[in-house]
Amino acid sequence: MKVIADTGLCQGHQLCQGEAPDVFGFDEDADVVRLLEEHPDESRRQDVTTAVKYCPAFALSIEED
């Protein structure tokens, strides 16, 4: 799985960090999400999927490898 973060859509809510803090970081200066792990381990799928699902700005997505 590959995680995609569209920083042009991100509104800085940081909900993704609550679901998967080892995958999603935050760039304080730009006020947008920052990917910490573009290809997280499969064991993180549920948390990453939840973060994508509940992103208020629809800035996150998953591509299958």
HTML snippet that shows the backbone in 3Dmol.js (N, CA, C, O; Angstrom):
<script src="https://3Dmol.org/build/3Dmol-min.js"></script>
<div id="view" style="width:600px;height:400px;position:relative"></div>
<script>
const pdb = `
ATOM      1  N   MET A   1       0.840  -1.172   0.000  1.00  0.00           N
ATOM      2  CA  MET A   1       0.000   0.000   0.000  1.00  0.00           C
ATOM      3  C   MET A   1       0.884   1.233   0.000  1.00  0.00           C
ATOM      4  O   MET A   1       1.932   1.275   0.645  1.00  0.00           O
ATOM      5  N   LYS A   2       0.434   2.236  -0.741  1.00  0.00           N
ATOM      6  CA  LYS A   2       1.139   3.520  -0.793  1.00  0.00           C
ATOM      7  C   LYS A   2       0.164   4.607  -0.352  1.00  0.00           C
ATOM      8  O   LYS A   2      -0.957   4.690  -0.854  1.00  0.00           O
ATOM      9  N   VAL A   3       0.596   5.431   0.583  1.00  0.00           N
ATOM     10  CA  VAL A   3      -0.240   6.517   1.090  1.00  0.00           C
ATOM     11  C   VAL A   3       0.081   7.787   0.301  1.00  0.00           C
ATOM     12  O   VAL A   3       1.244   8.120   0.073  1.00  0.00           O
ATOM     13  N   ILE A   4      -0.974   8.483  -0.106  1.00  0.00           N
ATOM     14  CA  ILE A   4      -0.838   9.733  -0.850  1.00  0.00           C
ATOM     15  C   ILE A   4      -1.452  10.850  -0.003  1.00  0.00           C
ATOM     16  O   ILE A   4      -2.558  10.707   0.517  1.00  0.00           O
ATOM     17  N   ALA A   5      -0.728  11.953   0.130  1.00  0.00           N
ATOM     18  CA  ALA A   5      -1.235  13.123   0.838  1.00  0.00           C
ATOM     19  C   ALA A   5      -1.180  14.320  -0.094  1.00  0.00           C
ATOM     20  O   ALA A   5      -0.103  14.704  -0.552  1.00  0.00           O
ATOM     21  N   ASP A   6      -2.323  14.906  -0.375  1.00  0.00           N
ATOM     22  CA  ASP A   6      -2.405  16.082  -1.236  1.00  0.00           C
ATOM     23  C   ASP A   6      -2.342  17.328  -0.348  1.00  0.00           C
ATOM     24  O   ASP A   6      -3.339  17.722   0.257  1.00  0.00           O
ATOM     25  N   THR A   7      -1.175  17.931  -0.282  1.00  0.00           N
ATOM     26  CA  THR A   7      -0.997  19.093   0.597  1.00  0.00           C
ATOM     27  C   THR A   7      -1.758  20.316   0.088  1.00  0.00           C
ATOM     28  O   THR A   7      -1.974  21.267   0.839  1.00  0.00           O
ATOM     29  N   GLY A   8      -2.161  20.297  -1.167  1.00  0.00           N
ATOM     30  CA  GLY A   8      -2.981  21.376  -1.694  1.00  0.00           C
ATOM     31  C   GLY A   8      -4.404  21.337  -1.159  1.00  0.00           C
ATOM     32  O   GLY A   8      -5.077  22.365  -1.089  1.00  0.00           O
ATOM     33  N   LEU A   9      -4.858  20.147  -0.784  1.00  0.00           N
ATOM     34  CA  LEU A   9      -6.202  19.992  -0.217  1.00  0.00           C
ATOM     35  C   LEU A   9      -6.216  20.028   1.307  1.00  0.00           C
ATOM     36  O   LEU A   9      -7.226  20.383   1.914  1.00  0.00           O
ATOM     37  N   CYS A  10      -5.096  19.660   1.923  1.00  0.00           N
ATOM     38  CA  CYS A  10      -5.016  19.563   3.385  1.00  0.00           C
ATOM     39  C   CYS A  10      -5.368  20.897   4.031  1.00  0.00           C
ATOM     40  O   CYS A  10      -4.898  21.951   3.603  1.00  0.00           O
ATOM     41  N   GLN A  11      -6.203  20.836   5.069  1.00  0.00           N
ATOM     42  CA  GLN A  11      -6.614  22.031   5.805  1.00  0.00           C
ATOM     43  C   GLN A  11      -6.026  22.077   7.213  1.00  0.00           C
ATOM     44  O   GLN A  11      -6.372  22.957   8.002  1.00  0.00           O
ATOM     45  N   GLY A  12      -5.144  21.143   7.531  1.00  0.00           N
ATOM     46  CA  GLY A  12      -4.438  21.177   8.800  1.00  0.00           C
ATOM     47  C   GLY A  12      -5.222  20.712  10.012  1.00  0.00           C
ATOM     48  O   GLY A  12      -4.906  21.109  11.134  1.00  0.00           O
ATOM     49  N   HIS A  13      -6.236  19.881   9.817  1.00  0.00           N
ATOM     50  CA  HIS A  13      -7.034  19.395  10.946  1.00  0.00           C
ATOM     51  C   HIS A  13      -6.263  18.427  11.847  1.00  0.00           C
ATOM     52  O   HIS A  13      -6.540  18.347  13.044  1.00  0.00           O
ATOM     53  N   GLN A  14      -5.319  17.706  11.297  1.00  0.00           N
ATOM     54  CA  GLN A  14      -4.441  16.776  12.004  1.00  0.00           C
ATOM     55  C   GLN A  14      -5.151  15.537  12.553  1.00  0.00           C
ATOM     56  O   GLN A  14      -4.605  14.863  13.427  1.00  0.00           O
ATOM     57  N   LEU A  15      -6.333  15.226  12.072  1.00  0.00           N
ATOM     58  CA  LEU A  15      -7.031  14.019  12.528  1.00  0.00           C
ATOM     59  C   LEU A  15      -6.257  12.765  12.152  1.00  0.00           C
ATOM     60  O   LEU A  15      -6.291  11.772  12.879  1.00  0.00           O
ATOM     61  N   CYS A  16      -5.568  12.802  11.033  1.00  0.00           N
ATOM     62  CA  CYS A  16      -4.803  11.638  10.584  1.00  0.00           C
ATOM     63  C   CYS A  16      -3.732  11.254  11.600  1.00  0.00           C
ATOM     64  O   CYS A  16      -3.448  10.071  11.791  1.00  0.00           O
ATOM     65  N   GLN A  17      -3.149  12.234  12.239  1.00  0.00           N
ATOM     66  CA  GLN A  17      -2.126  11.961  13.243  1.00  0.00           C
ATOM     67  C   GLN A  17      -2.691  11.187  14.425  1.00  0.00           C
ATOM     68  O   GLN A  17      -1.997  10.365  15.024  1.00  0.00           O
ATOM     69  N   GLY A  18      -3.926  11.444  14.753  1.00  0.00           N
ATOM     70  CA  GLY A  18      -4.551  10.720  15.852  1.00  0.00           C
ATOM     71  C   GLY A  18      -4.751   9.257  15.542  1.00  0.00           C
ATOM     72  O   GLY A  18      -4.702   8.418  16.441  1.00  0.00           O
ATOM     73  N   GLU A  19      -4.975   8.939  14.282  1.00  0.00           N
ATOM     74  CA  GLU A  19      -5.199   7.555  13.865  1.00  0.00           C
ATOM     75  C   GLU A  19      -3.906   6.798  13.618  1.00  0.00           C
ATOM     76  O   GLU A  19      -3.795   5.626  13.977  1.00  0.00           O
ATOM     77  N   ALA A  20      -2.939   7.448  13.015  1.00  0.00           N
ATOM     78  CA  ALA A  20      -1.681   6.785  12.650  1.00  0.00           C
ATOM     79  C   ALA A  20      -0.508   7.757  12.781  1.00  0.00           C
ATOM     80  O   ALA A  20       0.033   8.215  11.775  1.00  0.00           O
ATOM     81  N   PRO A  21      -0.117   8.071  14.012  1.00  0.00           N
ATOM     82  CA  PRO A  21       0.936   9.065  14.226  1.00  0.00           C
ATOM     83  C   PRO A  21       2.311   8.640  13.711  1.00  0.00           C
ATOM     84  O   PRO A  21       3.195   9.481  13.547  1.00  0.00           O
ATOM     85  N   ASP A  22       2.497   7.351  13.457  1.00  0.00           N
ATOM     86  CA  ASP A  22       3.763   6.887  12.903  1.00  0.00           C
ATOM     87  C   ASP A  22       3.793   7.005  11.379  1.00  0.00           C
ATOM     88  O   ASP A  22       4.847   6.842  10.765  1.00  0.00           O
ATOM     89  N   VAL A  23       2.651   7.285  10.775  1.00  0.00           N
ATOM     90  CA  VAL A  23       2.550   7.425   9.318  1.00  0.00           C
ATOM     91  C   VAL A  23       2.380   8.888   8.913  1.00  0.00           C
ATOM     92  O   VAL A  23       2.938   9.326   7.907  1.00  0.00           O
ATOM     93  N   PHE A  24       1.607   9.643   9.698  1.00  0.00           N
ATOM     94  CA  PHE A  24       1.303  11.033   9.368  1.00  0.00           C
ATOM     95  C   PHE A  24       1.920  11.988  10.382  1.00  0.00           C
ATOM     96  O   PHE A  24       1.730  11.842  11.589  1.00  0.00           O
ATOM     97  N   GLY A  25       2.652  12.953   9.877  1.00  0.00           N
ATOM     98  CA  GLY A  25       3.203  14.014  10.710  1.00  0.00           C
ATOM     99  C   GLY A  25       2.525  15.313  10.329  1.00  0.00           C
ATOM    100  O   GLY A  25       1.519  15.320   9.619  1.00  0.00           O
ATOM    101  N   PHE A  26       3.085  16.412  10.806  1.00  0.00           N
ATOM    102  CA  PHE A  26       2.497  17.705  10.511  1.00  0.00           C
ATOM    103  C   PHE A  26       3.594  18.737  10.340  1.00  0.00           C
ATOM    104  O   PHE A  26       4.501  18.837  11.167  1.00  0.00           O
ATOM    105  N   ASP A  27       3.508  19.497   9.273  1.00  0.00           N
ATOM    106  CA  ASP A  27       4.446  20.575   9.001  1.00  0.00           C
ATOM    107  C   ASP A  27       3.843  21.860   9.573  1.00  0.00           C
ATOM    108  O   ASP A  27       2.953  22.459   8.972  1.00  0.00           O
ATOM    109  N   GLU A  28       4.330  22.265  10.719  1.00  0.00           N
ATOM    110  CA  GLU A  28       3.791  23.439  11.418  1.00  0.00           C
ATOM    111  C   GLU A  28       3.904  24.716  10.570  1.00  0.00           C
ATOM    112  O   GLU A  28       2.987  25.537  10.555  1.00  0.00           O
ATOM    113  N   ASP A  29       5.014  24.876   9.877  1.00  0.00           N
ATOM    114  CA  ASP A  29       5.233  26.090   9.086  1.00  0.00           C
ATOM    115  C   ASP A  29       4.247  26.200   7.928  1.00  0.00           C
ATOM    116  O   ASP A  29       3.718  27.278   7.656  1.00  0.00           O
ATOM    117  N   ALA A  30       4.003  25.078   7.247  1.00  0.00           N
ATOM    118  CA  ALA A  30       3.104  25.086   6.094  1.00  0.00           C
ATOM    119  C   ALA A  30       1.660  24.792   6.487  1.00  0.00           C
ATOM    120  O   ALA A  30       0.749  24.990   5.684  1.00  0.00           O
ATOM    121  N   ASP A  31       1.441  24.317   7.723  1.00  0.00           N
ATOM    122  CA  ASP A  31       0.108  23.981   8.239  1.00  0.00           C
ATOM    123  C   ASP A  31      -0.558  22.883   7.408  1.00  0.00           C
ATOM    124  O   ASP A  31      -1.744  22.958   7.087  1.00  0.00           O
ATOM    125  N   VAL A  32       0.237  21.856   7.066  1.00  0.00           N
ATOM    126  CA  VAL A  32      -0.270  20.729   6.280  1.00  0.00           C
ATOM    127  C   VAL A  32       0.332  19.410   6.769  1.00  0.00           C
ATOM    128  O   VAL A  32       1.338  19.377   7.478  1.00  0.00           O
ATOM    129  N   VAL A  33      -0.324  18.338   6.360  1.00  0.00           N
ATOM    130  CA  VAL A  33       0.141  16.992   6.676  1.00  0.00           C
ATOM    131  C   VAL A  33       1.517  16.749   6.045  1.00  0.00           C
ATOM    132  O   VAL A  33       1.859  17.319   5.009  1.00  0.00           O
ATOM    133  N   ARG A  34       2.284  15.889   6.703  1.00  0.00           N
ATOM    134  CA  ARG A  34       3.580  15.457   6.181  1.00  0.00           C
ATOM    135  C   ARG A  34       3.636  13.947   6.339  1.00  0.00           C
ATOM    136  O   ARG A  34       3.423  13.433   7.438  1.00  0.00           O
ATOM    137  N   LEU A  35       3.918  13.233   5.267  1.00  0.00           N
ATOM    138  CA  LEU A  35       4.005  11.777   5.349  1.00  0.00           C
ATOM    139  C   LEU A  35       5.319  11.371   5.999  1.00  0.00           C
ATOM    140  O   LEU A  35       6.394  11.799   5.581  1.00  0.00           O
ATOM    141  N   LEU A  36       5.214  10.542   7.026  1.00  0.00           N
ATOM    142  CA  LEU A  36       6.398  10.005   7.681  1.00  0.00           C
ATOM    143  C   LEU A  36       6.761   8.649   7.086  1.00  0.00           C
ATOM    144  O   LEU A  36       7.922   8.242   7.104  1.00  0.00           O
ATOM    145  N   GLU A  37       5.756   7.956   6.561  1.00  0.00           N
ATOM    146  CA  GLU A  37       5.947   6.614   6.002  1.00  0.00           C
ATOM    147  C   GLU A  37       5.031   6.460   4.795  1.00  0.00           C
ATOM    148  O   GLU A  37       3.828   6.251   4.950  1.00  0.00           O
ATOM    149  N   GLU A  38       5.594   6.561   3.595  1.00  0.00           N
ATOM    150  CA  GLU A  38       4.800   6.477   2.375  1.00  0.00           C
ATOM    151  C   GLU A  38       4.285   5.057   2.108  1.00  0.00           C
ATOM    152  O   GLU A  38       3.212   4.880   1.533  1.00  0.00           O
ATOM    153  N   HIS A  39       5.050   4.060   2.525  1.00  0.00           N
ATOM    154  CA  HIS A  39       4.678   2.657   2.346  1.00  0.00           C
ATOM    155  C   HIS A  39       4.639   1.967   3.714  1.00  0.00           C
ATOM    156  O   HIS A  39       5.536   1.190   4.038  1.00  0.00           O
ATOM    157  N   PRO A  40       3.609   2.246   4.514  1.00  0.00           N
ATOM    158  CA  PRO A  40       3.561   1.640   5.850  1.00  0.00           C
ATOM    159  C   PRO A  40       3.355   0.129   5.775  1.00  0.00           C
ATOM    160  O   PRO A  40       2.858  -0.402   4.782  1.00  0.00           O
ATOM    161  N   ASP A  41       3.745  -0.532   6.829  1.00  0.00           N
ATOM    162  CA  ASP A  41       3.569  -1.970   6.933  1.00  0.00           C
ATOM    163  C   ASP A  41       2.086  -2.321   6.864  1.00  0.00           C
ATOM    164  O   ASP A  41       1.230  -1.548   7.292  1.00  0.00           O
ATOM    165  N   GLU A  42       1.807  -3.472   6.331  1.00  0.00           N
ATOM    166  CA  GLU A  42       0.422  -3.929   6.178  1.00  0.00           C
ATOM    167  C   GLU A  42      -0.320  -3.966   7.517  1.00  0.00           C
ATOM    168  O   GLU A  42      -1.544  -3.841   7.546  1.00  0.00           O
ATOM    169  N   SER A  43       0.392  -4.131   8.594  1.00  0.00           N
ATOM    170  CA  SER A  43      -0.238  -4.161   9.920  1.00  0.00           C
ATOM    171  C   SER A  43      -0.853  -2.807  10.293  1.00  0.00           C
ATOM    172  O   SER A  43      -1.662  -2.732  11.218  1.00  0.00           O
ATOM    173  N   ARG A  44      -0.481  -1.755   9.592  1.00  0.00           N
ATOM    174  CA  ARG A  44      -1.002  -0.404   9.850  1.00  0.00           C
ATOM    175  C   ARG A  44      -2.216  -0.069   8.990  1.00  0.00           C
ATOM    176  O   ARG A  44      -2.770   1.025   9.101  1.00  0.00           O
ATOM    177  N   ARG A  45      -2.639  -1.013   8.120  1.00  0.00           N
ATOM    178  CA  ARG A  45      -3.696  -0.736   7.147  1.00  0.00           C
ATOM    179  C   ARG A  45      -4.973  -0.199   7.791  1.00  0.00           C
ATOM    180  O   ARG A  45      -5.530   0.785   7.303  1.00  0.00           O
ATOM    181  N   GLN A  46      -5.444  -0.807   8.855  1.00  0.00           N
ATOM    182  CA  GLN A  46      -6.711  -0.381   9.456  1.00  0.00           C
ATOM    183  C   GLN A  46      -6.635   1.075   9.930  1.00  0.00           C
ATOM    184  O   GLN A  46      -7.550   1.857   9.669  1.00  0.00           O
ATOM    185  N   ASP A  47      -5.567   1.437  10.615  1.00  0.00           N
ATOM    186  CA  ASP A  47      -5.426   2.806  11.117  1.00  0.00           C
ATOM    187  C   ASP A  47      -5.271   3.813   9.972  1.00  0.00           C
ATOM    188  O   ASP A  47      -5.847   4.900  10.015  1.00  0.00           O
ATOM    189  N   VAL A  48      -4.497   3.449   8.956  1.00  0.00           N
ATOM    190  CA  VAL A  48      -4.312   4.341   7.814  1.00  0.00           C
ATOM    191  C   VAL A  48      -5.629   4.504   7.056  1.00  0.00           C
ATOM    192  O   VAL A  48      -5.976   5.612   6.647  1.00  0.00           O
ATOM    193  N   THR A  49      -6.356   3.415   6.869  1.00  0.00           N
ATOM    194  CA  THR A  49      -7.646   3.476   6.188  1.00  0.00           C
ATOM    195  C   THR A  49      -8.623   4.362   6.943  1.00  0.00           C
ATOM    196  O   THR A  49      -9.373   5.121   6.329  1.00  0.00           O
ATOM    197  N   THR A  50      -8.624   4.275   8.252  1.00  0.00           N
ATOM    198  CA  THR A  50      -9.491   5.130   9.070  1.00  0.00           C
ATOM    199  C   THR A  50      -9.096   6.590   8.917  1.00  0.00           C
ATOM    200  O   THR A  50      -9.965   7.454   8.800  1.00  0.00           O
ATOM    201  N   ALA A  51      -7.803   6.879   8.916  1.00  0.00           N
ATOM    202  CA  ALA A  51      -7.335   8.253   8.737  1.00  0.00           C
ATOM    203  C   ALA A  51      -7.778   8.806   7.387  1.00  0.00           C
ATOM    204  O   ALA A  51      -8.218   9.952   7.298  1.00  0.00           O
ATOM    205  N   VAL A  52      -7.663   8.003   6.346  1.00  0.00           N
ATOM    206  CA  VAL A  52      -8.082   8.423   5.003  1.00  0.00           C
ATOM    207  C   VAL A  52      -9.584   8.673   4.981  1.00  0.00           C
ATOM    208  O   VAL A  52     -10.046   9.681   4.446  1.00  0.00           O
ATOM    209  N   LYS A  53     -10.335   7.760   5.559  1.00  0.00           N
ATOM    210  CA  LYS A  53     -11.798   7.845   5.546  1.00  0.00           C
ATOM    211  C   LYS A  53     -12.311   9.103   6.247  1.00  0.00           C
ATOM    212  O   LYS A  53     -13.261   9.731   5.781  1.00  0.00           O
ATOM    213  N   TYR A  54     -11.692   9.466   7.352  1.00  0.00           N
ATOM    214  CA  TYR A  54     -12.202  10.572   8.155  1.00  0.00           C
ATOM    215  C   TYR A  54     -11.492  11.909   7.940  1.00  0.00           C
ATOM    216  O   TYR A  54     -11.728  12.861   8.685  1.00  0.00           O
ATOM    217  N   CYS A  55     -10.630  11.986   6.937  1.00  0.00           N
ATOM    218  CA  CYS A  55      -9.982  13.269   6.624  1.00  0.00           C
ATOM    219  C   CYS A  55     -11.055  14.243   6.137  1.00  0.00           C
ATOM    220  O   CYS A  55     -11.671  14.002   5.098  1.00  0.00           O
ATOM    221  N   PRO A  56     -11.294  15.344   6.868  1.00  0.00           N
ATOM    222  CA  PRO A  56     -12.348  16.291   6.489  1.00  0.00           C
ATOM    223  C   PRO A  56     -12.134  16.950   5.127  1.00  0.00           C
ATOM    224  O   PRO A  56     -13.096  17.364   4.480  1.00  0.00           O
ATOM    225  N   ALA A  57     -10.882  17.048   4.693  1.00  0.00           N
ATOM    226  CA  ALA A  57     -10.570  17.726   3.434  1.00  0.00           C
ATOM    227  C   ALA A  57     -10.394  16.747   2.263  1.00  0.00           C
ATOM    228  O   ALA A  57     -10.144  17.163   1.132  1.00  0.00           O
ATOM    229  N   PHE A  58     -10.527  15.461   2.545  1.00  0.00           N
ATOM    230  CA  PHE A  58     -10.324  14.425   1.513  1.00  0.00           C
ATOM    231  C   PHE A  58      -8.945  14.549   0.870  1.00  0.00           C
ATOM    232  O   PHE A  58      -8.790  14.363  -0.337  1.00  0.00           O
ATOM    233  N   ALA A  59      -7.951  14.866   1.692  1.00  0.00           N
ATOM    234  CA  ALA A  59      -6.591  15.088   1.204  1.00  0.00           C
ATOM    235  C   ALA A  59      -5.752  13.812   1.181  1.00  0.00           C
ATOM    236  O   ALA A  59      -4.631  13.823   0.674  1.00  0.00           O
ATOM    237  N   LEU A  60      -6.278  12.718   1.721  1.00  0.00           N
ATOM    238  CA  LEU A  60      -5.506  11.482   1.831  1.00  0.00           C
ATOM    239  C   LEU A  60      -6.125  10.395   0.972  1.00  0.00           C
ATOM    240  O   LEU A  60      -7.339  10.346   0.773  1.00  0.00           O
ATOM    241  N   SER A  61      -5.256   9.521   0.467  1.00  0.00           N
ATOM    242  CA  SER A  61      -5.739   8.359  -0.278  1.00  0.00           C
ATOM    243  C   SER A  61      -4.723   7.239  -0.172  1.00  0.00           C
ATOM    244  O   SER A  61      -3.587   7.440   0.257  1.00  0.00           O
ATOM    245  N   ILE A  62      -5.160   6.051  -0.572  1.00  0.00           N
ATOM    246  CA  ILE A  62      -4.305   4.870  -0.587  1.00  0.00           C
ATOM    247  C   ILE A  62      -4.301   4.311  -2.000  1.00  0.00           C
ATOM    248  O   ILE A  62      -5.350   4.159  -2.626  1.00  0.00           O
ATOM    249  N   GLU A  63      -3.105   4.007  -2.495  1.00  0.00           N
ATOM    250  CA  GLU A  63      -2.949   3.296  -3.757  1.00  0.00           C
ATOM    251  C   GLU A  63      -2.401   1.923  -3.426  1.00  0.00           C
ATOM    252  O   GLU A  63      -1.528   1.779  -2.571  1.00  0.00           O
ATOM    253  N   GLU A  64      -2.913   0.930  -4.101  1.00  0.00           N
ATOM    254  CA  GLU A  64      -2.403  -0.422  -3.894  1.00  0.00           C
ATOM    255  C   GLU A  64      -1.163  -0.628  -4.753  1.00  0.00           C
ATOM    256  O   GLU A  64      -1.128  -0.226  -5.916  1.00  0.00           O
ATOM    257  N   ASP A  65      -0.154  -1.252  -4.177  1.00  0.00           N
ATOM    258  CA  ASP A  65       1.101  -1.516  -4.902  1.00  0.00           C
ATOM    259  C   ASP A  65       0.881  -2.559  -5.971  1.00  0.00           C
ATOM    260  O   ASP A  65       1.817  -2.915  -6.687  1.00  0.00           O
TER     261      ASP A  65
END
`;
const viewer = $3Dmol.createViewer("view");
viewer.addModel(pdb, "pdb");
viewer.setStyle({}, {cartoon: {color: "spectrum"}});
viewer.zoomTo();
viewer.render();
</script>
